Amino acid sequence: MAIGERIHFFRTLRGMTQKYLGMAVGFPERSADVRLAQYETGTRTPKADLTAALAHTLDVSPQALSVPDIDNYIGLAHTLFALEDVYSLKVVEADGRACLQADIFQGGRQASELNKILIAWREQAAKLEAGEITKEDYDRWRYNYPKYDTTQRWAKVPSKELSDALIKGLKKQRKDK
């Protein structure tokens, strides 16, 4: 889906008119709907700053607007092939169905990062299926990824000075025993 189609998708999802969205991102009232129509039809392509403004107004990540062109199955297939090349995405069989998985043993860091994304996505999908979150919560997570992702674990690393002091203290403690 091209960027114009994504803008249209999210605009209608949010119940906005072209005029409303155009004015919200700063176009004059008299031409706001015409300008938005140009972007939605692909006559014009928004620059990065406008894409960011549209994304902010639509409450999505700018990356959610600029997804690869997957308008047809061939484009989708080539997108998947590129993911295989870059992220070691593999096609495997599970229960008689074709499934995609990141080959973390062959793909290094890229495959590991893709695997984390897939795990986080599955976690949110499972919450939706179990009724723990609403479809709106699920969509907000997807369309703003990684903003609302809670699966990544972050740890603060102590400063070098603190680390050195702790090591020195432990060494001293060992000598005293």
Secondary structure as UniProt FT lines:
FT   HELIX           3..13
FT   TURN            14..15
FT   HELIX           18..24
FT   TURN            25..26
FT   TURN            29..31
FT   HELIX           32..41
FT   HELIX           48..58
FT   HELIX           62..65
FT   HELIX           73..87
FT   STRAND          89..94
FT   TURN            95..96
FT   STRAND          97..102
FT   TURN            104..106
FT   HELIX           108..129
FT   TURN            130..131
FT   HELIX           135..143
FT   TURN            144..148
FT   HELIX           160..176
//
